[in-house]
């Protein structure tokens, strides 16, 4: 043990000496007015390693674009193709046109695997063809809000045989997101496809897309078919067929999506494997969204029958869901539950079930009995040492001031509490609290009289 300490101490002394030598070199070079300071102080291999850490934490853009302008050494390091494997070009840091893409393909993208071209409205078929021909190893592409026609997109799909993640959210060219073309994309990617985002596109005929996914995409992990709040186009949804075909699905987003669950026999339902890997189910509906008969708690039970790993559940707006539907969920460690405008009875039972794991809870605008809501809040605050609750939305409920006090004492990590429009609270308390305002409320809740909590 003593030998190890001596060796460690000597190694530490060597590192300190090396740092001091670098510092002395920097100082001497600075005094001599040496412009190529970095070239003499940091080996290229070390600087490249530093750049890799920056890119992993902050992204390639705009850091690399700025690093290219520092000095010759930085230019050489920042241009290394290993730093340009994952690139997000959606933030407007550079000109979003074919000329920019051509330059990058010729000088930076020899090892590109992931690219985000969202909002590149000036992108043309030629630009997309160039990307496909230059980067055949591409695995992930985001073309949301783009306008390139199906010719360019299908060329990309055919050329890049490793594509596994595709985003076509709110695509600007209708033929690309038509059921016919999407089915071609699905069939071409087949077993490699892990993520498909078709949200905010008119889902005409998307039932055939679901069938294609179930038939040839066993490795699909994320599916997003969300719609805008005014959607009225329904999708025939064979839940059990998708469960059999896509057993690895982890994320399913159907926000404002009007689905018509297909009728299946009791035997088919019982034999379905469910989604055992499902972790996120987003199924909320806006007040203006049409609801097809049969869309109720029964659908949740069918979707989550074996989803013990479920962590995130969003069912805002489901007025037909019941406490029994949620209580029967196999998930034991739900961390986020959004159920505003649901009016689920016996919410205290749900609070007791997931008190140990809930991080975010939204029960805003639910019509609940005062005593029932107070019991639920007491359950949430029953074990301060175990509580993980950080965000709680109680807007429009009948929560009492005593319950708020109990929450503040029993949920020590709570940092966002929304009490807007809570009619049983004093007027000065009805607002959203976070940061310093929540700390102030927590310290002064016992002296609240309705007029001194406006800080």
Phi and psi in degrees as a GROMACS rama.xvg file:
@    title "Ramachandran Plot"
@    xaxis  label "Phi"
@    yaxis  label "Psi"
@TYPE xy
-63.0718  -38.2909  UNK-2
-61.8501  -42.0725  UNK-3
-62.1608  -39.8778  UNK-4
-64.7363  -41.7068  UNK-5
-63.7071  -45.1383  UNK-6
-62.0195  -43.599  UNK-7
-63.4892  -39.0956  UNK-8
-65.6668  -42.0905  UNK-9
-64.6733  -40.3338  UNK-10
-63.4572  -40.2753  UNK-11
-63.5034  -40.8078  UNK-12
-64.0839  -37.971  UNK-13
-63.372  -41.7647  UNK-14
-67.4295  -39.2899  UNK-15
-63.163  -41.8547  UNK-16
-64.5717  -39.8601  UNK-17
-63.7991  -41.769  UNK-18
-63.7337  -41.6916  UNK-19
-64.1885  -38.2742  UNK-20
-63.3733  -42.8158  UNK-21
-63.3436  -42.8464  UNK-22
-61.5869  -42.5023  UNK-23
-63.8902  -40.2048  UNK-24
-62.8031  -42.6197  UNK-25
-60.4088  -45.1556  UNK-26
-63.6953  -45.3857  UNK-27
-64.6836  -41.1768  UNK-28
-66.0628  -37.939  UNK-29
-64.3275  -41.0455  UNK-30
-67.3166  -33.594  UNK-31
-81.7945  -5.12855  UNK-32
73.7467  26.3293  UNK-33
-69.7781  121.208  UNK-34
-79.9111  -27.7042  UNK-35
-90.8624  53.8096  UNK-36
-62.3645  -47.8287  UNK-37
-65.0531  -30.3425  UNK-38
-66.412  -23.7089  UNK-39
-98.2275  -16.6877  UNK-40
-101.955  -35.7245  UNK-41
-123.719  122.784  UNK-42
-60.1827  149.191  UNK-43
-60.3056  -38.0064  UNK-44
-63.0428  -40.0896  UNK-45
-67.5856  -43.572  UNK-46
-63.4515  -38.5854  UNK-47
-63.2813  -38.7878  UNK-48
-63.3998  -41.5102  UNK-49
-62.4713  -43.5846  UNK-50
-61.0581  -38.2125  UNK-51
-61.2435  -42.3516  UNK-52
-64.2773  -40.4943  UNK-53
-64.807  -44.3779  UNK-54
-63.7627  -39.0275  UNK-55
-64.6718  -35.2172  UNK-56
-91.5565  -35.0943  UNK-57
-117.182  -6.20167  UNK-58
92.657  159.361  UNK-59
-73.2432  -35.6833  UNK-60
-109.984  135.076  UNK-61
-94.0504  3.60604  UNK-62
-53.0382  -51.7936  UNK-63
-64.8611  -35.4938  UNK-64
-62.1429  -37.954  UNK-65
-76.8204  -37.1369  UNK-66
-65.1613  -30.2674  UNK-67
-60.9546  -21.6531  UNK-68
-96.6428  -0.739119  UNK-69
-74.4493  -56.584  UNK-70
-164.005  178.976  UNK-71
-62.6099  -42.8234  UNK-72
-64.1646  -45.5455  UNK-73
-62.6395  -37.1905  UNK-74
-62.0367  -44.0492  UNK-75
-64.4864  -43.5625  UNK-76
-69.1919  -45.4028  UNK-77
-67.0009  -20.7324  UNK-78
-88.4883  -0.841065  UNK-79
-62.3565  129.016  UNK-80
-64.2408  -23.0499  UNK-81
-68.2718  -18.3531  UNK-82
-85.1014  -11.7418  UNK-83
-110.272  34.8647  UNK-84
-78.2963  -39.4102  UNK-85
-120.822  116.989  UNK-86
-133.216  127.767  UNK-87
-107.439  109.312  UNK-88
-107.152  23.5792  UNK-89
-93.0922  -4.36024  UNK-90
-96.2172  2.64211  UNK-91
81.317  18.7564  UNK-92
-71.7872  -26.5878  UNK-93
-132.606  166.244  UNK-94
-67.3511  126.736  UNK-95
-91.4752  79.1638  UNK-96
-147.15  176.28  UNK-97
-62.9346  -35.0236  UNK-98
-62.9086  -42.114  UNK-99
-63.1606  -44.1796  UNK-100
-64.8772  -37.3552  UNK-101
-63.5462  -44.3026  UNK-102
-61.2089  -45.742  UNK-103
-66.6948  -39.5883  UNK-104
-63.5678  -36.6019  UNK-105
-80.8582  -25.4027  UNK-106
-117.69  -21.7377  UNK-107
-128.423  -27.5447  UNK-108
-96.7303  27.4316  UNK-109
-66.8014  -20.7055  UNK-110
-122.559  19.867  UNK-111
-61.1111  132.183  UNK-112
-122.082  -27.5522  UNK-113
-135.824  129.201  UNK-114
-142.086  140.59  UNK-115
-115.411  111.127  UNK-116
-111.967  26.1404  UNK-117
-57.2823  137.41  UNK-118
72.337  14.7713  UNK-119
-82.6119  76.3954  UNK-120
-71.9173  -16.4424  UNK-121
-94.0563  0.590735  UNK-122
-66.3495  135.64  UNK-123
-116.324  176.895  UNK-124
-59.8397  -38.9201  UNK-125
-62.4465  -42.3714  UNK-126
-63.2216  -41.9992  UNK-127
-69.2821  -36.5044  UNK-128
-63.2213  -42.828  UNK-129
-61.005  -43.7283  UNK-130
-60.2659  -45.1406  UNK-131
-64.4793  -41.1125  UNK-132
-73.2666  -30.1346  UNK-133
-87.1332  -24.7175  UNK-134
-128.482  66.2753  UNK-135
-66.3607  -16.2714  UNK-136
-89.0503  9.32001  UNK-137
-57.8768  131.242  UNK-138
-111.98  -25.6855  UNK-139
-139.988  132.828  UNK-140
-141.322  134.635  UNK-141
-115.479  111.699  UNK-142
-115.301  26.3802  UNK-143
-59.8989  140.987  UNK-144
63.9822  13.5922  UNK-145
-87.071  173.151  UNK-146
-129.37  10.3965  UNK-147
-66.4325  137.986  UNK-148
-74.1226  179.164  UNK-149
-65.8271  -26.0641  UNK-150
-59.5826  -46.6464  UNK-151
-68.7741  -41.9184  UNK-152
-66.3747  -43.7339  UNK-153
-67.6073  -32.5749  UNK-154
-62.6943  -42.724  UNK-155
-61.6062  -45.1247  UNK-156
-62.3442  -40.6053  UNK-157
-73.133  -35.0557  UNK-158
-77.9398  -39.0522  UNK-159
-94.9915  88.9408  UNK-160
-75.2245  -6.1933  UNK-161
-100.691  4.27715  UNK-162
-58.5895  126.784  UNK-163
-126.536  -20.5275  UNK-164
-129.814  121.988  UNK-165
-131.527  127.797  UNK-166
-121.005  122.236  UNK-167
-128.401  40.2271  UNK-168
-61.6581  132.594  UNK-169
45.2106  51.5339  UNK-170
-69.4053  142.814  UNK-171
-85.9767  -4.60461  UNK-172
-120.059  113.039  UNK-173
-61.7027  -33.4737  UNK-174
-68.8316  -26.1462  UNK-175
-67.3664  -39.2537  UNK-176
-99.1092  16.8591  UNK-177
-70.6409  154.157  UNK-178
-57.0402  -37.2752  UNK-179
-63.4087  -47.2286  UNK-180
-71.6103  -39.7884  UNK-181
-61.4609  -38.8461  UNK-182
-62.756  -38.2777  UNK-183
-63.0479  -41.7938  UNK-184
-62.0703  -46.0741  UNK-185
-62.162  -45.5343  UNK-186
-65.4079  -35.3248  UNK-187
-70.9177  -43.0583  UNK-188
-76.4985  -38.4133  UNK-189
41.2083  -117.762  UNK-190
-65.2359  -16.4775  UNK-191
-83.4298  -19.9625  UNK-192
-67.6333  123.281  UNK-193
-112.826  -28.0403  UNK-194
-144.017  132.51  UNK-195
-137.693  120.478  UNK-196
-116.349  110.286  UNK-197
-118.523  22.4477  UNK-198
-64.8293  151.757  UNK-199
64.5458  23.0917  UNK-200
-112.521  142.342  UNK-201
-57.3616  118.952  UNK-202
-86.5251  41.3323  UNK-203
-60.9179  121.769  UNK-204
70.8483  18.1643  UNK-205
-71.5451  -5.48829  UNK-206
-62.435  -33.2456  UNK-207
-72.2949  -28.3406  UNK-208
-65.57  -43.664  UNK-209
-61.9156  -38.6751  UNK-210
-65.3277  -40.5206  UNK-211
-65.0969  -40.7378  UNK-212
-61.4403  -43.9859  UNK-213
-66.5422  -28.6625  UNK-214
-81.6786  -32.2351  UNK-215
-139.189  13.0794  UNK-216
-124.499  67.6872  UNK-217
-68.8967  -14.9147  UNK-218
-102.702  10.7099  UNK-219
-62.9943  129.648  UNK-220
-115.492  -26.2945  UNK-221
-137.185  128.858  UNK-222
-135.274  124.144  UNK-223
-124.955  112.454  UNK-224
-120.752  27.5972  UNK-225
-61.6197  151.705  UNK-226
-125.152  170.167  UNK-227
-77.003  171.369  UNK-228
-65.4142  -20.9878  UNK-229
-98.6855  14.3661  UNK-230
-63.838  138.629  UNK-231
-133.849  1.76967  UNK-232
-86.2111  121.455  UNK-233
-91.2094  152.945  UNK-234
-120.22  126.293  UNK-235
-72.7679  119.515  UNK-236
-120.109  109.831  UNK-237
-90.68  92.6852  UNK-238
-60.5767  -48.2206  UNK-239
-66.7239  -34.1757  UNK-240
-63.8812  -43.0839  UNK-241
-67.11  -34.9598  UNK-242
-65.8188  -38.9321  UNK-243
-70.2513  -36.1044  UNK-244
-85.7575  -26.1373  UNK-245
-128.299  68.6903  UNK-246
-70.6079  -13.4244  UNK-247
-95.6855  6.44144  UNK-248
-59.2741  124.508  UNK-249
-107.384  -31.313  UNK-250
-129.572  124.389  UNK-251
-129.816  115.593  UNK-252
-117.211  118.43  UNK-253
-131.8  39.7693  UNK-254
-62.0068  125.739  UNK-255
60.5485  16.3427  UNK-256
-86.6932  125.216  UNK-257
-88.0131  104.947  UNK-258
-108.754  148.935  UNK-259
-115.977  93.9442  UNK-260
-59.7098  130.345  UNK-261
-71.4007  149.181  UNK-262
-82.3913  131.018  UNK-263
-130.298  161.858  UNK-264
-72.0798  160.604  UNK-265
-60.0122  -36.0089  UNK-266
-65.3174  -45.5906  UNK-267
-61.2895  -39.2747  UNK-268
-66.9087  -40.9212  UNK-269
-71.6654  -30.367  UNK-270
-87.8182  -10.9135  UNK-271
-64.9004  138.731  UNK-272
-76.4945  -9.93982  UNK-273
69.981  -160.185  UNK-274
-117.536  83.3148  UNK-275
-64.9014  -20.9226  UNK-276
-98.8676  0.779991  UNK-277
-62.5451  127.352  UNK-278
-117.3  -24.6776  UNK-279
-134.846  127.505  UNK-280
-128.543  109.812  UNK-281
-108.557  111.651  UNK-282
-136.993  26.6479  UNK-283
-72.547  157.959  UNK-284
-133.744  140.648  UNK-285
-79.9826  158.542  UNK-286
-56.6151  -29.6441  UNK-287
-85.9214  -6.85847  UNK-288
-76.8539  135.875  UNK-289
-69.7673  146.974  UNK-290
-121.881  123.058  UNK-291
-83.902  142.287  UNK-292
-56.0072  134.954  UNK-293
102.432  -9.28285  UNK-294
-85.4047  94.5931  UNK-295
-150.011  -162.607  UNK-296
-59.1327  -24.9449  UNK-297
-61.9934  -36.2581  UNK-298
-65.7836  -40.9518  UNK-299
-60.7207  -42.8402  UNK-300
-62.1226  -39.1488  UNK-301
-67.9707  -39.8322  UNK-302
-72.1147  -33.2576  UNK-303
-113.673  21.9146  UNK-304
-58.918  -30.0052  UNK-305
-124.598  20.1887  UNK-306
-88.625  71.2419  UNK-307
-71.1308  -20.3167  UNK-308
-90.2717  5.04021  UNK-309
-59.2821  127.999  UNK-310
-116.575  -29.37  UNK-311
-126.585  121.9  UNK-312
-133.602  121.165  UNK-313
-121.991  108.724  UNK-314
-127.541  32.0642  UNK-315
-56.8467  133.662  UNK-316
92.691  -3.19131  UNK-317
-83.0591  93.0932  UNK-318
-74.4428  -16.5444  UNK-319
-93.7611  -7.39332  UNK-320
-73.5329  148.111  UNK-321
-118.837  165.808  UNK-322
-61.8825  -36.5274  UNK-323
-63.6815  -38.7976  UNK-324
-58.8182  -44.0739  UNK-325
-77.6618  -35.2384  UNK-326
-65.238  -29.3222  UNK-327
-84.5093  -0.941639  UNK-328
-60.8065  136.612  UNK-329
-72.2982  -13.3633  UNK-330
-64.5839  128.33  UNK-331
-106.646  -13.6938  UNK-332
-131.631  50.0741  UNK-333
-64.5452  130.628  UNK-334
-105.677  -23.1744  UNK-335
-136.528  123.28  UNK-336
-131.422  116.61  UNK-337
-114.635  113.069  UNK-338
-142.315  39.559  UNK-339
-68.4385  151.674  UNK-340
59.5553  31.3877  UNK-341
-105.232  -30.6576  UNK-342
55.9832  44.5367  UNK-343
-74.9858  129.647  UNK-344
-79.6741  159.982  UNK-345
54.6848  49.0176  UNK-346
-66.7954  -17.8405  UNK-347
-64.2569  -31.0675  UNK-348
-65.9554  -40.6796  UNK-349
-67.9387  -38.4445  UNK-350
-61.6461  -39.6691  UNK-351
-68.6636  -36.6211  UNK-352
-66.8839  -39.7681  UNK-353
-117.511  19.3182  UNK-354
-57.9222  -34.6269  UNK-355
-76.3798  -16.0412  UNK-356
-123.71  -17.1066  UNK-357
-65.3036  128.592  UNK-358
-107.661  -36.5595  UNK-359
-131.004  134.516  UNK-360
-140.097  126.716  UNK-361
-123.272  110.373  UNK-362
-124.749  29.9841  UNK-363
-62.1362  146.698  UNK-364
59.3748  28.1599  UNK-365
-92.2137  135.897  UNK-366
-88.1464  102.596  UNK-367
-128.641  151.621  UNK-368
-65.8568  144.323  UNK-369
-56.9357  -47.2502  UNK-370
-64.7674  -37.6074  UNK-371
-64.5064  -43.7627  UNK-372
-67.3953  -40.5344  UNK-373
-62.9813  -39.7931  UNK-374
-63.8079  -40.2508  UNK-375
-63.1669  -42.7389  UNK-376
-66.1756  -36.4009  UNK-377
-63.0647  -39.3604  UNK-378
-63.8128  -42.153  UNK-379
-62.4955  -33.0822  UNK-380
-98.2353  13.1992  UNK-381
-74.3654  -21.3236  UNK-382
-138.625  85.1083  UNK-383
-56.7292  -35.9706  UNK-384
-69.7119  -22.4956  UNK-385
-100.193  -20.1582  UNK-386
-62.468  132.329  UNK-387
-114.844  5.05235  UNK-388
-63.7981  123.355  UNK-389
-115.055  -32.4877  UNK-390
-131.017  127.633  UNK-391
-137.177  122.196  UNK-392
-110.192  112.519  UNK-393
-117.609  21.5431  UNK-394
-54.2385  136.747  UNK-395
71.4229  10.2741  UNK-396
-97.2394  177.614  UNK-397
-102.797  30.7702  UNK-398
-60.214  142.897  UNK-399
-95.2129  164.201  UNK-400
-65.1557  -35.6268  UNK-401
-62.7463  -39.143  UNK-402
-67.1157  -38.1047  UNK-403
-62.3134  -42.9173  UNK-404
-61.8383  -42.0728  UNK-405
-62.3472  -40.7067  UNK-406
-64.0205  -43.4004  UNK-407
-64.9999  -30.8722  UNK-408
-83.5265  -35.1789  UNK-409
-94.4812  -6.75696  UNK-410
-123.846  79.6136  UNK-411
-65.8422  -23.0064  UNK-412
-97.7696  5.84536  UNK-413
-62.4313  124.873  UNK-414
-125.949  -1.76679  UNK-415
-144.859  118.979  UNK-416
-134.2  120.11  UNK-417
-107.228  113.198  UNK-418
-114.715  20.4702  UNK-419
-62.1528  137.721  UNK-420
61.9012  23.3822  UNK-421
-82.7262  104.013  UNK-422
-68.5951  -18.0437  UNK-423
-91.0976  2.10677  UNK-424
-100.262  154.404  UNK-425
-59.1314  151.346  UNK-426
-56.9327  -40.6016  UNK-427
-70.5571  -8.75166  UNK-428
-96.926  -16.7147  UNK-429
-77.3225  88.7176  UNK-430
-166.205  178.443  UNK-431
-96.4335  135.896  UNK-432
-118.365  136.043  UNK-433
-158.795  154.596  UNK-434
61.4255  -127.934  UNK-435
-65.5239  -35.5918  UNK-436
-65.1046  -35.6026  UNK-437
-71.9288  -37.539  UNK-438
-61.6548  -40.5863  UNK-439
-64.6836  -42.4133  UNK-440
-63.4152  -41.5431  UNK-441
-62.5206  -36.9423  UNK-442
-78.1011  -25.6013  UNK-443
-118.025  10.9714  UNK-444
-60.8963  -31.8553  UNK-445
-70.3461  -19.3493  UNK-446
-107.854  11.8357  UNK-447
-67.4338  131.084  UNK-448
-126.072  9.32117  UNK-449
97.0954  -6.26261  UNK-450
-126.247  -5.4802  UNK-451
-118.843  27.0298  UNK-452
-122.964  41.7954  UNK-453
-102.744  2.98801  UNK-454
